[in-house]
Amino acid sequence: MPSKTATASSYSITMRLHTTVDHGVVGEVATAIADAGGMVTAIDVADSSAHRLTVDVTCSAADAEHAAELQAAVAAVEGVEVHKVSDRTFLIHLGGKIEVTSKVPLRTRDDMSLAYTPGVGRVSMAIHENPDDVRRLTIKGNAVAVVTDGSAVLGLGNIGPGAALPVMEGKAALFKRFGEIDAWPICLDTQDTDEIVRAVELIAPGFGGINLEDIAAPRCFEIEARLRERLDIPVFHDDQHGTAIVVLAALTNALRVVKKDVGTARVVVSGGGAAGTAIVKLLLAAGVQDVVVVDRHGALVAGDEGLSEAHQELASLTNRDRRSGGLQDVLVGADVFIGVSAPGILRPEWIQTMATDPVVFALANPDPEVDPAAAARFAAVVASGRSDFPNQINNVLAFPGVFRGLLDARASEVTMEMMLRAAAAIAHVVRDEELNASFIMPSVFHPEVHHAVASAIAGH
């Protein structure tokens, strides 16, 4: 019996094998991998001689432990030596994932004189005399800083700026791929609010927008608020507002599927951090009337003196009927569950106590609040942040188009109205004839989605 049954492309390995010249050995290797629960994605003969074959076998595993099990299974095949194993995820990160290239030719002395000295001096003086030209005559008009302090990276926690760099590089690569935006990873070696704000202020002249990323709450709220007040370029905290946009888009379509109205839907949000707060505020702006926020201590209720300042504000905006208790209690009769909290906190059977045709968004990553397959036994619509289940709610649907629209419009800020328009644009990329319980969100590779978001942000 295989030790694992689910594989993931992020745990993909390539094994270089030295085998006997019996070509049947390659089939035995594939069988051994399958029997161990792996999935073979490629087999290539790299070299052949009279006495030995060199074969590269690429396969997907469930996790690092499973990858080691696959290696052991292959090594046990008679006539096979595992010469080397490469983790494909680490291979694509070698040397980083992004680079800077010149848009102009630099082949001759004449080219140099135009792109650099002495010609560049004329352009500098033109900007000095008319500062508004900086967006037109430099990269500023298409540049975004992806700024982090490494304090809340993915589901990994406070791992610091160096360890955050691969994630910020990936974000920059996504900006380029989906928004044709030049983005730079800026990893700050401080978690002091004043220092972060000042550092971003100092680099702002070179950028057309600031994307705050993976900064822990509640510090991220103050950083964003202060930067929005001080800078003349848009500041967008993707963990908050990008998440809120895609959640509202998904909720719009999920409610279309179950034929419920946003104004009458009862919504429970698990998690009162950065993402949960932004989701709640955008849902309220979209017309949701009844929202209850639950954290690890229970439902947030206005007037509770034990709440933090941020949670007191959130409580004042929500829970109009002053419901109390834990998640199981407030979930009774609710139409929608939105989780941005912790894995495994929602028991599948609790979904049966919700209203008819409940909607469940379990968005904790990498492990959701409830297993999507288990939730689907009781919910009408289920979505998660994972790519291996239907209805992935992914921020990549939002932030490239959001910044493309902001840069094109030369905007100085991100408004609530812009975010509402962006969510509506994402939702309506899914046509009526396509919409169903297993398809409420477009693919991130959909050719229209990022253009639609950019146009919505720009007000076109």
C-alpha positions in Angstrom: 0.0 0.0 0.0 1.3 3.5 -0.8 2.4 5.5 2.3 1.0 8.7 0.8 -2.0 9.2 -1.5 -1.8 12.9 -2.4 1.0 14.6 -4.2 1.9 18.3 -4.6 4.0 20.0 -7.3 5.8 22.0 -4.6 7.4 18.7 -3.5 8.6 17.6 -7.0 12.0 15.9 -7.2 14.2 14.8 -10.1 16.3 11.6 -9.4 19.3 10.9 -11.6 19.6 7.2 -11.8 22.3 4.9 -13.1 20.7 1.7 -14.2 21.6 -1.5 -16.1 21.0 -1.4 -19.8 17.8 -3.5 -19.4 15.1 -1.0 -20.5 12.6 -2.9 -18.4 14.2 -1.4 -15.4 12.7 2.0 -16.2 9.3 0.5 -16.1 10.1 -1.1 -12.7 11.2 2.4 -11.4 7.9 3.9 -12.5 5.9 1.1 -10.8 7.9 1.5 -7.6 7.1 5.2 -7.4 3.4 4.6 -8.1 3.3 1.8 -5.4 4.8 4.3 -2.9 2.1 6.8 -3.7 4.2 9.1 -5.9 3.3 10.4 -9.4 5.8 10.2 -12.2 5.7 13.3 -14.4 8.7 12.8 -16.7 11.3 10.1 -17.6 14.2 11.1 -19.7 17.2 9.1 -20.8 20.1 11.5 -20.3 22.9 9.2 -21.5 23.3 5.7 -22.8 26.3 3.5 -23.1 27.0 -0.2 -23.6 27.0 -0.8 -19.9 24.8 1.8 -18.3 21.8 4.1 -18.7 21.6 7.5 -17.1 17.9 8.3 -16.5 16.3 11.4 -15.0 13.0 10.6 -13.3 10.8 13.5 -12.2 8.0 12.8 -9.7 5.7 14.6 -7.3 5.4 13.7 -3.6 3.1 14.7 -0.8 5.8 16.3 1.4 9.5 16.1 2.1 9.2 12.9 4.1 7.3 11.3 1.2 10.0 12.4 -1.2 12.5 10.5 0.8 10.3 7.4 0.8 10.1 7.6 -3.0 13.9 7.8 -3.2 14.2 4.7 -1.0 11.6 2.8 -3.1 13.6 3.5 -6.3 16.9 2.6 -4.7 15.4 -0.7 -3.8 14.8 -1.7 -7.4 17.4 -4.2 -8.6 19.9 -2.7 -11.1 19.3 0.9 -10.0 21.6 3.3 -8.3 20.2 6.7 -7.2 23.1 8.9 -8.2 21.7 12.3 -7.3 18.4 13.9 -6.1 17.3 17.4 -6.9 14.4 19.3 -5.3 12.8 21.1 -8.2 11.4 23.8 -6.0 14.9 24.7 -4.7 16.3 24.5 -8.2 14.1 27.3 -9.6 15.1 29.5 -6.6 18.9 29.2 -7.3 20.2 32.7 -7.9 16.8 34.2 -7.3 13.7 34.3 -9.5 13.9 37.9 -10.9 16.4 40.0 -12.7 16.8 43.5 -14.1 17.2 43.9 -17.9 17.7 47.0 -20.0 14.9 48.2 -22.2 17.3 50.1 -24.5 20.2 48.9 -26.5 23.7 49.7 -25.2 25.9 48.5 -28.1 27.7 51.7 -29.1 29.2 54.8 -27.6 26.3 56.7 -29.1 23.8 54.4 -27.2 25.7 55.1 -24.0 25.6 58.9 -24.5 21.8 58.8 -24.9 21.0 56.4 -22.1 23.6 57.7 -19.7 26.0 60.6 -19.6 25.8 63.2 -21.1 22.2 62.8 -22.4 20.7 61.6 -19.2 21.6 65.0 -17.6 19.1 66.7 -19.8 16.3 64.4 -18.7 17.3 64.9 -15.0 17.0 68.7 -15.4 13.7 68.4 -17.2 12.3 66.4 -14.2 13.9 69.0 -11.8 12.0 71.7 -13.6 8.8 69.7 -13.9 8.6 67.0 -11.2 5.4 65.5 -12.6 7.4 64.2 -15.5 9.2 61.7 -13.3 6.4 59.1 -13.9 6.7 59.6 -17.7 10.4 59.7 -18.1 11.5 57.0 -15.5 10.5 53.6 -14.3 8.6 55.2 -11.5 5.4 55.1 -13.6 5.5 51.3 -13.7 7.3 50.4 -10.4 6.1 48.9 -7.2 8.0 48.2 -4.0 7.0 45.0 -2.3 7.9 45.8 1.4 8.1 43.4 4.3 9.7 43.1 7.7 9.4 39.3 7.6 7.2 39.2 10.7 4.2 37.2 9.3 5.4 35.3 6.2 2.7 33.0 4.7 1.9 30.5 7.5 5.5 30.4 8.7 5.3 33.3 11.1 8.1 35.7 12.2 11.0 34.3 10.2 12.8 37.6 9.4 13.7 39.6 6.3 16.2 37.2 4.7 13.8 34.2 4.9 11.0 36.4 3.5 13.0 37.3 0.4 12.0 34.3 -1.7 8.4 35.1 -1.1 8.8 38.8 -2.0 10.7 37.7 -5.2 7.8 35.5 -6.0 5.4 38.3 -5.5 7.5 40.5 -7.8 7.5 37.7 -10.5 3.7 37.6 -10.3 3.5 41.4 -10.7 5.5 41.1 -13.9 3.6 38.0 -15.3 0.1 39.2 -14.7 0.3 43.0 -14.6 3.5 43.8 -16.6 4.7 45.7 -13.6 8.3 46.0 -12.5 8.3 45.2 -8.8 11.2 45.1 -6.3 11.4 43.0 -3.1 12.3 45.3 -0.2 13.0 43.3 3.0 13.6 45.6 6.0 15.8 44.5 8.9 13.6 46.1 11.5 10.2 45.5 13.0 10.0 48.9 14.6 6.9 50.7 13.2 8.6 54.1 13.1 11.7 52.8 11.3 9.5 50.9 8.7 7.4 54.0 8.0 10.5 56.1 7.6 12.3 53.6 5.4 9.4 53.4 3.0 9.1 57.2 3.0 12.8 57.5 2.0 12.5 55.0 -0.9 9.1 56.2 -2.2 10.4 58.7 -4.8 11.5 55.8 -6.9 8.2 54.0 -7.0 4.6 54.5 -8.3 3.1 52.3 -5.5 3.8 50.5 -2.3 2.7 46.9 -1.7 3.0 46.0 2.0 3.4 42.3 2.5 3.6 39.8 5.4 3.7 42.4 8.2 2.1 41.2 11.4 -1.0 42.7 12.9 -1.7 45.0 14.6 1.5 46.8 13.5 0.5 46.6 9.9 -2.6 48.7 10.5 -0.6 51.7 11.8 2.1 51.4 9.2 -0.4 51.4 6.4 -2.4 54.3 7.9 0.7 56.5 8.4 2.1 55.8 4.9 -1.3 56.5 3.3 -1.3 59.9 5.1 2.3 60.8 4.2 2.8 59.5 0.7 1.4 60.8 -2.6 1.4 57.3 -4.1 -1.0 54.4 -3.4 -0.2 52.1 -0.4 -1.9 48.7 -0.6 -1.6 46.0 2.1 -2.3 42.8 0.1 -2.8 40.6 3.1 -5.6 42.9 4.0 -7.1 44.4 1.0 -6.1 41.9 -1.7 -7.7 39.1 0.4 -10.8 41.2 1.0 -11.3 41.8 -2.7 -11.1 38.2 -3.7 -13.2 37.1 -0.8 -16.0 39.5 -1.8 -15.7 38.4 -5.4 -16.1 34.8 -4.4 -19.0 35.6 -2.0 -20.8 37.5 -4.7 -20.7 34.5 -7.0 -21.4 31.9 -4.2 -24.5 33.8 -3.2 -25.6 33.9 -6.9 -25.3 30.1 -6.9 -27.4 29.6 -3.7 -29.8 32.5 -4.7 -29.3 34.6 -1.6 -29.0 38.3 -1.3 -25.9 40.0 0.1 -28.0 42.3 2.2 -29.8 39.5 4.1 -27.0 37.0 4.4 -25.7 36.2 7.9 -21.9 36.0 7.8 -19.5 34.6 10.4 -15.8 35.5 10.0 -13.3 33.5 12.0 -10.2 35.6 12.6 -9.9 39.2 13.6 -6.4 39.9 12.3 -5.3 41.9 9.3 -7.2 39.8 6.7 -10.3 39.3 8.8 -10.6 43.0 9.6 -10.3 44.1 5.9 -12.8 41.4 4.8 -15.3 42.6 7.3 -15.0 46.3 6.4 -15.3 45.5 2.6 -18.3 43.2 3.2 -20.0 46.0 5.2 -19.2 48.5 2.4 -20.7 46.0 -0.1 -24.0 45.9 1.8 -23.7 42.9 4.2 -25.7 43.8 7.3 -25.1 40.9 9.7 -21.5 40.0 10.5 -20.1 38.3 13.6 -16.3 38.0 14.1 -15.0 35.2 16.2 -11.4 34.8 17.5 -9.9 32.2 19.7 -11.7 33.6 22.7 -15.1 33.7 21.1 -17.4 36.2 19.4 -16.3 39.9 19.5 -18.9 41.9 21.3 -19.0 45.7 21.5 -18.2 47.0 25.0 -16.0 44.1 26.1 -13.2 45.8 27.9 -10.9 42.8 27.5 -10.6 43.4 23.8 -7.6 45.0 22.1 -8.1 48.5 20.6 -8.3 46.9 17.1 -10.8 44.3 18.2 -12.9 46.9 20.0 -13.2 48.8 16.7 -14.1 45.6 14.9 -16.7 44.7 17.5 -18.3 48.2 17.2 -18.9 47.5 13.5 -20.3 44.0 13.8 -22.4 41.6 15.9 -25.5 43.8 15.9 -27.4 41.2 17.9 -24.6 40.8 20.5 -24.3 37.0 20.0 -21.8 35.4 22.4 -20.0 32.1 22.6 -17.5 30.3 20.4 -17.5 29.5 16.7 -19.9 26.5 17.1 -22.5 28.8 18.9 -22.5 31.7 16.5 -22.5 29.5 13.4 -26.0 28.2 14.1 -28.3 29.7 11.4 -25.5 31.5 9.6 -25.5 31.6 5.8 -21.8 32.0 5.3 -18.6 31.0 7.1 -15.3 32.8 6.2 -12.2 31.5 7.8 -8.9 33.4 7.9 -7.7 31.9 11.2 -6.2 28.5 12.0 -6.4 24.9 10.8 -9.0 22.4 11.9 -11.2 24.8 14.0 -14.4 24.0 12.1 -15.9 20.6 12.6 -17.7 19.5 9.4 -20.8 18.5 11.3 -21.2 22.0 12.6 -22.0 23.1 9.0 -25.3 21.2 9.4 -26.5 23.7 11.9 -26.1 26.6 9.5 -28.9 27.9 7.3 -30.1 26.1 4.2 -27.5 25.9 1.4 -24.6 27.2 3.5 -21.4 28.7 2.0 -18.0 27.8 3.5 -14.8 29.6 2.7 -11.9 27.9 4.6 -8.9 30.1 3.7 -6.2 29.3 6.3 -3.0 28.3 4.5 -1.5 25.8 4.1 -4.1 23.9 6.2 -7.6 25.2 6.1 -10.1 25.5 9.0 -11.9 22.5 7.7 -11.0 19.9 5.1 -12.8 21.1 1.9 -13.8 17.6 0.9 -15.4 17.0 4.3 -17.1 20.4 4.3 -18.6 19.7 0.8 -20.7 16.9 2.3 -22.8 19.5 4.2 -22.2 22.9 2.4 -23.7 24.0 -0.9 -20.5 25.9 -1.9 -17.0 25.4 -0.5 -13.9 27.4 -1.3 -10.4 27.4 0.0 -7.0 28.9 -0.6 -5.7 25.7 -2.0 -5.1 24.9 -5.7 -5.9 21.2 -5.3 -9.6 21.7 -4.7 -12.2 23.6 -6.7 -12.9 27.3 -6.0 -9.4 28.5 -5.1 -9.6 32.1 -3.6 -6.2 33.5 -4.6 -4.9 37.1 -4.1 -3.2 36.8 -7.5 -6.6 37.4 -9.0 -6.5 40.9 -7.5 -3.2 42.6 -6.8 -1.6 42.7 -10.3 -4.7 44.2 -11.8 -5.2 46.6 -8.9 -1.7 48.0 -9.2 -1.9 48.1 -13.1 -5.0 50.2 -12.7 -3.5 52.4 -10.1 -0.4 53.1 -12.1 -2.3 53.7 -15.3 -4.5 56.2 -13.6 -1.6 57.8 -11.8 -3.6 57.4 -8.6 -2.4 58.7 -5.3 -4.5 56.4 -3.1 -6.6 53.2 -3.0 -10.2 53.8 -2.1 -13.0 51.6 -0.8 -14.9 52.3 -4.0 -12.0 51.0 -6.1 -11.9 47.8 -4.1 -15.6 47.2 -4.5 -15.3 47.7 -8.3 -12.3 45.3 -8.4 -14.3 42.6 -6.6 -17.2 43.0 -8.9 -14.9 42.8 -11.9 -13.4 39.5 -10.8 -16.8 38.1 -10.0 -18.3 38.9 -13.4 -15.4 37.4 -15.3 -17.3 34.2 -14.5 -20.2 34.2 -17.0 -23.7 33.1 -16.0 -23.5 30.0 -18.1 -20.2 29.0 -16.4 -21.3 29.7 -12.8 -21.9 26.7 -10.6 -21.1 25.4 -7.1 -17.7 24.2 -8.2 -16.8 27.2 -10.3 -17.3 30.5 -8.6 -13.9 32.1 -9.3 -12.0 32.5 -12.6 -8.5 31.0 -13.0 -5.6 33.3 -12.3 -4.5 32.5 -15.9 -7.8 33.7 -17.3 -6.9 36.2 -20.1 -9.5 38.8 -19.1 -9.4 38.9 -15.3 -6.4 41.2 -14.7 -7.5 43.6 -17.5 -11.0 43.7 -16.0 -9.6 44.5 -12.5 -7.2 47.2 -13.9 -10.1 48.8 -15.8 -12.3 48.7 -12.7 -9.6 50.3 -10.5 -9.0 53.1 -13.1 -12.7 53.7 -13.3 -13.1 52.8 -17.0 
